[in-house]
Amino acid sequence: MSDDNNKETNVQHFLDLIKRSRRGKLKIYIGMSAGVGKTYRMLQEAHALLRNGVDVKVGYIETHQRKETEALLEGLPLIPRRTLFYKGKELEEMDVPAILALRPEIVIVDELAHTNIEGSKNEKRWQDAMDILDAGINVISAINIQHIESLNDEVKQITGVDMAERVPDSILQQADEVVNIDLTADELITRLKEGKIYTPDKIEIALKNFFQSEKILQLRELALKEVASQVERKIETEMPGINNYRQERFLACISSNHEIARKVIRKTARLAAYYNSKWFLLYVQTPREEGDKIGLAAQRHLINNFKLATELGAEVIRVRSSNIARGIFEVTGQRNITTICIGKPHINLLNVIMSTAVFNQLLNKLSASDIDIVILS
């Protein structure tokens, strides 16, 4: 590398450091479901900040017509929403340009997983929040556990619902503070029955579907684990050396079987988040899976899985090889991988690996190098 290139790299590094130091701080309230009191707690905090002379404004709040929540809006400075017409309807969105122009010290931004109206600058509200943070404005926000991308499969198993609106795990990982708003299942169901979550016509339906004790307990466990993981990550980041863990580097290996691939991607992302580690996605393209030999649908699923992995923080690696095990072996060495993650045995990927002579060599090499293989179900 030339001296000029070195200088440019050093200058860019310094500018990146300055930008990070000027970036706003992010606080996220997380809960196991709607109705636990995340929005209520944010508004309480806004009142406390206001009493202490802090310039705090409400960028967007969704009260869901809950009387307790609506009462807390009184006395708080609101930034008017912008009005948009979409498919003949008048709709409202958070006015990001107004927030950036007013430059409050702190802004309240509810419903991070919300999808913006078509034609907005950003597709998602969490992207709006990132723009606000980049402008040096602090953000207090909220999210339900079921909207976290890597937990999508687990949430679907618990609730039977595939959440359309999701937030990448990286948003939580960037948060300076994550606070869990916790209730017992009985307390949450009591709030529902008292009409504090939904209007009377929706209560019975909610009790028969989402608001069942066993479902709430499982979601509560997910929320508690997530916040515990965030605290542990913060300790490791701010107090290096307190734990003597090896620096993990995960490699998620996928095939063109898109359903299994998504599970492997999400679970590897969870592992990497837990260990605060770098992770990679590997797709070994065999001659049988060349572009002209697999259908357009399979190609589209592959591209979507690469995109999902990137959103969850992975570096995507795509290699061509007639031998999948050898392809994995080579990438493992090149990227200093500590743990390989693959789908469970019934999938094509593992069958192909196990049917080759290289598999034994791979196992021998990995055991000698202290590299783990995790089979994800």
URWO-V514044 format. One record per residue. N is the residue number from 1. OMEGA is omega as a letter, one per 30 degrees, with the letter a starting at -180 (* if undefined). Layout:
# URWO-V514044
n=N omega=OMEGA
n=N omega=OMEGA
This chain:
# URWO-V514044
n=1 omega=a
n=2 omega=l
n=3 omega=l
n=4 omega=l
n=5 omega=l
n=6 omega=a
n=7 omega=a
n=8 omega=l
n=9 omega=l
n=10 omega=l
n=11 omega=a
n=12 omega=l
n=13 omega=a
n=14 omega=l
n=15 omega=l
n=16 omega=l
n=17 omega=l
n=18 omega=a
n=19 omega=l
n=20 omega=a
n=21 omega=l
n=22 omega=a
n=23 omega=l
n=24 omega=l
n=25 omega=a
n=26 omega=l
n=27 omega=a
n=28 omega=l
n=29 omega=a
n=30 omega=l
n=31 omega=a
n=32 omega=a
n=33 omega=l
n=34 omega=l
n=35 omega=a
n=36 omega=l
n=37 omega=a
n=38 omega=a
n=39 omega=l
n=40 omega=a
n=41 omega=l
n=42 omega=a
n=43 omega=l
n=44 omega=l
n=45 omega=l
n=46 omega=l
n=47 omega=l
n=48 omega=l
n=49 omega=a
n=50 omega=l
n=51 omega=a
n=52 omega=l
n=53 omega=l
n=54 omega=l
n=55 omega=a
n=56 omega=l
n=57 omega=l
n=58 omega=l
n=59 omega=l
n=60 omega=l
n=61 omega=l
n=62 omega=a
n=63 omega=a
n=64 omega=l
n=65 omega=l
n=66 omega=a
n=67 omega=a
n=68 omega=a
n=69 omega=a
n=70 omega=l
n=71 omega=a
n=72 omega=l
n=73 omega=a
n=74 omega=l
n=75 omega=l
n=76 omega=l
n=77 omega=a
n=78 omega=l
n=79 omega=a
n=80 omega=l
n=81 omega=l
n=82 omega=a
n=83 omega=a
n=84 omega=l
n=85 omega=a
n=86 omega=a
n=87 omega=l
n=88 omega=l
n=89 omega=l
n=90 omega=a
n=91 omega=a
n=92 omega=l
n=93 omega=l
n=94 omega=a
n=95 omega=a
n=96 omega=l
n=97 omega=l
n=98 omega=l
n=99 omega=a
n=100 omega=l
n=101 omega=a
n=102 omega=l
n=103 omega=l
n=104 omega=l
n=105 omega=l
n=106 omega=l
n=107 omega=l
n=108 omega=a
n=109 omega=a
n=110 omega=l
n=111 omega=a
n=112 omega=a
n=113 omega=a
n=114 omega=l
n=115 omega=a
n=116 omega=l
n=117 omega=l
n=118 omega=a
n=119 omega=l
n=120 omega=a
n=121 omega=l
n=122 omega=l
n=123 omega=a
n=124 omega=l
n=125 omega=l
n=126 omega=l
n=127 omega=l
n=128 omega=a
n=129 omega=l
n=130 omega=l
n=131 omega=a
n=132 omega=l
n=133 omega=l
n=134 omega=l
n=135 omega=l
n=136 omega=l
n=137 omega=l
n=138 omega=a
n=139 omega=l
n=140 omega=a
n=141 omega=a
n=142 omega=l
n=143 omega=l
n=144 omega=a
n=145 omega=a
n=146 omega=a
n=147 omega=l
n=148 omega=a
n=149 omega=a
n=150 omega=l
n=151 omega=a
n=152 omega=a
n=153 omega=l
n=154 omega=l
n=155 omega=l
n=156 omega=l
n=157 omega=a
n=158 omega=a
n=159 omega=a
n=160 omega=a
n=161 omega=l
n=162 omega=a
n=163 omega=a
n=164 omega=a
n=165 omega=a
n=166 omega=a
n=167 omega=l
n=168 omega=l
n=169 omega=a
n=170 omega=l
n=171 omega=l
n=172 omega=a
n=173 omega=l
n=174 omega=a
n=175 omega=l
n=176 omega=l
n=177 omega=l
n=178 omega=a
n=179 omega=l
n=180 omega=l
n=181 omega=a
n=182 omega=l
n=183 omega=l
n=184 omega=l
n=185 omega=a
n=186 omega=l
n=187 omega=a
n=188 omega=l
n=189 omega=l
n=190 omega=l
n=191 omega=l
n=192 omega=a
n=193 omega=l
n=194 omega=l
n=195 omega=a
n=196 omega=a
n=197 omega=a
n=198 omega=l
n=199 omega=a
n=200 omega=a
n=201 omega=a
n=202 omega=a
n=203 omega=a
n=204 omega=l
n=205 omega=a
n=206 omega=a
n=207 omega=a
n=208 omega=a
n=209 omega=a
n=210 omega=a
n=211 omega=l
n=212 omega=a
n=213 omega=a
n=214 omega=l
n=215 omega=a
n=216 omega=a
n=217 omega=a
n=218 omega=l
n=219 omega=l
n=220 omega=l
n=221 omega=l
n=222 omega=a
n=223 omega=a
n=224 omega=l
n=225 omega=a
n=226 omega=a
n=227 omega=l
n=228 omega=l
n=229 omega=l
n=230 omega=l
n=231 omega=a
n=232 omega=l
n=233 omega=a
n=234 omega=l
n=235 omega=a
n=236 omega=a
n=237 omega=a
n=238 omega=l
n=239 omega=a
n=240 omega=l
n=241 omega=a
n=242 omega=l
n=243 omega=a
n=244 omega=l
n=245 omega=l
n=246 omega=l
n=247 omega=a
n=248 omega=l
n=249 omega=a
n=250 omega=l
n=251 omega=l
n=252 omega=a
n=253 omega=a
n=254 omega=l
n=255 omega=l
n=256 omega=l
n=257 omega=a
n=258 omega=a
n=259 omega=l
n=260 omega=a
n=261 omega=a
n=262 omega=l
n=263 omega=a
n=264 omega=a
n=265 omega=a
n=266 omega=a
n=267 omega=l
n=268 omega=l
n=269 omega=l
n=270 omega=l
n=271 omega=a
n=272 omega=l
n=273 omega=a
n=274 omega=a
n=275 omega=a
n=276 omega=a
n=277 omega=l
n=278 omega=l
n=279 omega=a
n=280 omega=l
n=281 omega=l
n=282 omega=l
n=283 omega=l
n=284 omega=a
n=285 omega=l
n=286 omega=l
n=287 omega=l
n=288 omega=a
n=289 omega=l
n=290 omega=a
n=291 omega=a
n=292 omega=a
n=293 omega=l
n=294 omega=a
n=295 omega=l
n=296 omega=l
n=297 omega=l
n=298 omega=l
n=299 omega=a
n=300 omega=l
n=301 omega=l
n=302 omega=l
n=303 omega=l
n=304 omega=l
n=305 omega=l
n=306 omega=a
n=307 omega=l
n=308 omega=a
n=309 omega=l
n=310 omega=l
n=311 omega=a
n=312 omega=l
n=313 omega=a
n=314 omega=l
n=315 omega=a
n=316 omega=l
n=317 omega=l
n=318 omega=a
n=319 omega=l
n=320 omega=l
n=321 omega=l
n=322 omega=a
n=323 omega=a
n=324 omega=a
n=325 omega=l
n=326 omega=l
n=327 omega=l
n=328 omega=a
n=329 omega=a
n=330 omega=a
n=331 omega=l
n=332 omega=l
n=333 omega=a
n=334 omega=a
n=335 omega=l
n=336 omega=a
n=337 omega=l
n=338 omega=a
n=339 omega=l
n=340 omega=l
n=341 omega=l
n=342 omega=l
n=343 omega=a
n=344 omega=a
n=345 omega=a
n=346 omega=a
n=347 omega=a
n=348 omega=a
n=349 omega=a
n=350 omega=l
n=351 omega=l
n=352 omega=a
n=353 omega=a
n=354 omega=a
n=355 omega=a
n=356 omega=l
n=357 omega=a
n=358 omega=a
n=359 omega=l
n=360 omega=l
n=361 omega=l
n=362 omega=l
n=363 omega=l
n=364 omega=a
n=365 omega=a
n=366 omega=a
n=367 omega=l
n=368 omega=a
n=369 omega=a
n=370 omega=l
n=371 omega=a
n=372 omega=l
n=373 omega=l
n=374 omega=l
n=375 omega=a
n=376 omega=a
n=377 omega=*
